[in-house]
Amino acid sequence: MDLEWVNTSLEKIFRKMPAVTERSKEKFPYTTVNGTFDDQTTVNPCWWTNGFWGGMMWQLYHATGNELYREAAEINEEKLDPNLMDPMGLDHDNGFKWLPTAVANYKVTGSRQSFRRGLLAANNLAGRFNLAGNYIRAWNDDGDGSNAGVAIIDCLMNLPLLYWASEETHDPRFYQIARRHADTALRYFQRADGSVIHIGKFDPVTGEFLESVGGQGIGKGTSWTRGQGWAVYGFTLSYLHTKSETYLKAAERAADYVVAQIPESFIIPVDFCQPRDCGWEDSTAAAILSCGLIELSKVCSEKHRERYYQSALHILNGLCTKRANYDQHTDHLLEKCSAAYHDSEHNFAIIYGDYYFIEA
């Protein structure tokens, strides 16, 4: 495939984002209202997506060297600090918040303050590990223990925070916890055909696996596409950090399922099992799958390499040419995103869609 469209898309992003950044430096964006980013700073300061804006800024700084993006990234990171003191702000999504912000900052600048933030978040994430079930607990609750036995496929993407902490501190505990959670996800979350469940419920006392829950997909037995993206990318990341062939094979199974399900249009639905007459789609899932397939194509067996890479390019091309908004007066990039199948949040912008779109 001719890749000139990649350069064209990047040039349009680079032209658009300085103005967007100037308007949004002080925000925690989640979506747009009439084309303008909203701000979660006061209404939801601990929301799981609040680090993606800072992550976008580091990506753009890396690509362009423009100090505007570094400044915005550092503002975003500092604004996340209250999460470190709020019990409801420390959860299984610590990786999503602190990897693209504090850890990125530390890797680029060597900032000790950023290092401390990342390590605090990693310690909290490790503290959510259930010894009986070998899983990292997902959501918090109001103290009633209703979520004590819940784990989700998304958490595979947070494990690199633990791998990073282990490498930096030479403390194998973080690595061991990440491995055990990945093993549990492999055992209970991936089906034989490579598709994955979204939510798994365990007995938090005995560790017994109780049931799978449809979550943000249609229901049990279906394949929520964003969750499938977390599986492709997440298992690949665990392979990169551990070199365990078990995770590489899991990533390949997840990718094989995806490649077999991708529509001819390369427009990704909310759930691969949704009715054909359902027009709901999820550009965030498309962007995540593009990233995961590209990373997997670098390390997978030779027989899969070209198929994964070309599938990623076709999905990304669809986003670049059909679903990206390059208007400098509109804050978001990707359109037609969805939060979940069974809710009203369809056909809107979501910040992590833009983050993974730029990354891809």
N, C-alpha and C positions, 0 to 999 in steps of 0.2 A: 504494500500500500504506500502511495506517495504521502509523505508526512509533512508537506508544506502547510497543511491546515493546522498542524500543531504550532508552528511558528506564528502563523497568522493569529491564532487564538491567543497565544501568549502576548503578542504585541498589543492586542486589544485589551487584555487584562492589565498590562503595564500602563496603558494610557488611561484606563478607567480608575484604577485603585488609588492614586494620590488624592483625588478629590473626595472619594468615598472615605478614605482614612482621615482626612482633615475634618470631615463631618462627624466621624464616629470614634475619635481617639479616646474619649472618656466613657464609652459605652461597653456594656455586656450585650451585644446583639444576639438575638435568637431568630427573629424573622423580620419581615418588613411590613409596614403599614403604608399603603399607597406609595410603595417604592422606597420608603425611608426606614432605616433600621430602627427597631424598637430598642428598649434599654431595660435589662433585667436587674440593674444595679440596686434598686430599692425594692422592687416587687418580688424578686427571686434571686438574691445575691449568691445563693449556694446551688443554683441550677447546674446540672451536669455538663451543659454545653458552654459554660462561661469561659473556658480556656481556649476555645477554637479560634476566637478572634485574634488573641495574642499569637496563636500558632500560625495563622495566616500571615500575620505581620512578620514573623521570623522567616517564613518561606519567601516572602517578597523581598525582605532585606537580603537574604542569601542570594536571591536571583538578581537583584539590582544594585545593592550597596547603598540604597537611599536611606539616609539616617532617619527620615520621617517614620519609616516602618519600625526601626529599632526603638525609637521613642514611644511609639504607640504600643509595641509589644511589652515594654517595661512598665508602662502605665497599667496595662491589663493585668500583668503579673502582680503588681502591688495591690491592685483592687481585689485580687483573690485572697489576700491575707486573712480576712475575717473567716474564711472557710476553715482555716487551721485552728480556730478557737471555738467553732460552733459544732457541737456533736452531730447536728444534722447536715453539716457541710463536709464532713469526712465520711466517705462511703466507698463503695466498690468502684466508683468512677474517678477516684483520685488520679488514675493514669490519664484519663481524658483531660483532666484539668491541668495537671502539673507537668506531664511529659512535653506538650507543645509550648509550654511557657517557661517554668523555672528550669527544667532539665535542658531545654533548648538553649536558654540564656547561659547556663553554666558551661555547656559545651562550646558555645561561641566565645564567651567573654571570660570564663573562669570565675564568675561572681560567686563568692562564698555565701552571700545571702541567698542566692538562688539555689545553691547546693543544699543549704539548710532546709529550705522550703521543700525541695524534692525529697529529701531524706525523711522529713517529718511525715510527708504524705505517704511514703513507702512504708514507714513503720506502722502507720494507721492501717494501711491496706493489709499488711501482714497480720495485724491484730484481728482482722475479721475472719481469719481462717478457722474453720471448724475441724477440730482434730478427729472427731468421730466419722464425719462424712468426707473428709479431704476435699472441701470446697471453700471458696471465699464467699461469704454471705453477700447477697446483693443489697436490696434496699433496706433503709432504716424503717422503723415504725414508731408508734407513740409509746413505746415501752411495754406493749402487750405481748411481744414475742411473735407476732403473727408472721413476720418475715424472716424469722430466725433460720428457717430451713429452706430458704429460696436462693437459688443460684441461676445465673442467666448466661447465655452464649456470648453476650456483649463483653463479659469480663475478660475474655481471652485478649482483648485489646489493651487491657490495663496491666497485664502481666509484665510487659517490658519495663514498667516502673520498678518492679521487684528485681528483675534481671540487672537493671542498671544499678540499683542500690547494692546488690551483691558484688558486682564488679568494682564499684567505687570503694566499698568498705572492706572488701575481702571477707565478708561474712556470708557463709553458705546458707544461712537460714532463709534469706529472701529467695534465693535460687530454689531451695527445696520446696518452699511453699508454692512458688509459681509452677514448678514441675508437677506437684501433686494435684493442683487445681486443673492443670492442662490434662493430666491423665484422667481425672474425673469427668471432664468435659468430653474427652474422647470416648470414655466408656459408656456414658449415659446420654450424651447429647447428640452424637452423630449416629444416624441410622445406617443400615447396610448399604443403601443406595447412594450415600454421600450427603444426603440432605440432613438438616439439623433441626432440633427443637429450639424454641426460644427460652422457655422457663422450665427448670427442673425443681421439684419439691422433694426435700429430704426430711427424715425425722431428725431434728437437731440434737437429740439426746443420743440415739443409737447410731445415727448416720445412715440408716436404711433409705434407699431411694424409694420414694412413694409414687410419684406420677410426673408426667410431662404435661405442660399447659401450653395452649396455643399462643397466648400472649398477644403480641402485636401483629401476628399473622391471622389467617382465617380461623384456625383451630388446630386441634390435635391431628397429626398426620400430614399437615401441609407444610409449605416451605416459605416462610417470611423472607423476602429477598434481602433486606438489610442484614438480618441474622445470618443468612448464607454468606454475605460479604464479610461479616465479622469472623465467620469460620474459616473462609479461604485465607484471609489476611492474618487472623489470629494464630492459626496453626502454623502458618509460614513464619511468623515472627518467633514463635517458640522454637521452631527448627533453627532459625538463624542464631538464636541465643544458646541453644543446647547442642546442636548438630545431631539430634536424635532423629533417626530415620522414621520412627513411629509418627512424629508430628508431620514430617514431610509427606508421608503416605496419606495421613488424614487430610492435609491440605489438598493433595491431588484428588482424593475422592470427592471432597467438597467442590473442587473446581470442575471435575468431570461432570458432576450433576448440573452445575451452573451452565456449562457450555452446551449440554444437551437440552437445556430448557430455554435458552435465550431465544426470544422471538426473532423472526426474520428482519423485523424493523430495528432490532437491537435496542429498542425502548424497553426498559426494565419495569415490570409490573410491581405492585406492592407485595404480592404473593404469587409464586410460580404456579400455584394451584387455583388461582382465582378464575371465575367463569370467563369465557372468551369475550362475552359482550360487556364485561366490566372494563371501563376505560381508565381506571385509576392506575397511576404509575408512581415510581419513586426515583427521582433523579439522585437522591442521596445514596441509595443502594447502588445505582449505576456507577457513581464516582468511587465508592468504596470497593466495588468489585473490580473496577479498572485498576486501582492501586494494588489490590491483593493479587490479581492475575499477573500484573507486571512484575511484582516482587517474586512471585512463585516461578515465573518463567526464567528467572535468573539462576535458580538453584534446582529446578526439578529435573527429572530424568529426560534424556534427549528426545524420546519419542513424544513427550507432551509439550516441549518448549514452544514450538512455533504455534501450535494450536491455542495455547493459553495467551501467548503474546498477541496474536492476531485478533482473538476474541476481545481482549482488553482494548486494542486499538479501535475496533469497530464500535464498541460501547462508548468509548471516549469521543470518537468522531461524531456519534449521534448527539452527545451532550454539547460539543463545541458548535455544531452546525444547526441544531434544532432546539436546544433547551437552554442555551446561555444568553444572558442579557448583558450586552456590552455598553449600554447607554450610561454615560458618566453621571447622569442625573438620577439614576436608579441605583440603590445601594447594593442589592444582591446580584449575584452572578447566575446561579442556577434557578430555574423555574420548574414547576410541576413536581414538587417534592411531596412526600406523605409521611406523617408520623406513625400511623398504624392503619390497619385495614378497617377495624370496627370503630372508627370515630369520624368526626367531621373535618379533621385536619388533612385535607387533600388539596393538591394544586396550589401550593404556596411555597415560599422560600424558607430554607432552614440553614443556619450558619455552618453546620458541619458538612453540608453538601458543598458549599463553597470551599471549605478547607480541603476536603479530599479531591475536589475538582482541580484546584491549583496544584496539589501534590501530584496527582496523576499526570 
